[in-house]
Amino acid sequence: LYKSKYVYVGKFSVESGYQMMKQAIKDLQEKLPHAFFAANDSIAVGALRALNEAGISVPDRVSMVAFNDTSIAKYVSPSLSCVRVDTEEMGRAGLMMLEELYQTKNKVKRSPRKVTIGTSLVFRESSFKKKTD
């Protein structure tokens, strides 16, 4: 589903997300994709504001999913669906690697490592419609 015409690159800030989404709305007009994935929650918050100002309904017209699931994600409107990463586990893994490096410094040549930390998807209002009775 990846298409480079839908990729906007900027800073990891609310203002940047706002500006990137305004540009996407201008560039794509009626051809906006059905969903956007933001690299972090701050970008998504800015993008949500730009969509709201343009009268583009989230999630009816465009869904939004972000990465991180910081505390702000559940308090914006609509609440933000996110990929949640276990940052505490990230920190533990980093500390364990530092400790191992310190204990073996100059004794053993270290090869680069790839550490994978699990994530989970948290569904909120920005990616699905609420059921109404």
KALIN-V412801 format. One line per field, one symbol per residue. ss: DSSP state (H for helix, E for strand, L for the rest). A space follows every 10 residues. Layout:
ss=???
This chain:
ss=LLLHHHLLLL LLLHHHHHHH HHHHHHHHHH HLLLEEEELL HHHHHHHHHH HHHLLLLLLL LLEEEEEELL HHHHLLLLLL EEEEELHHHH HHHHHHHHHH HHHLLLLLLL LLLLLLLLEE EELLHHHLLL LLL
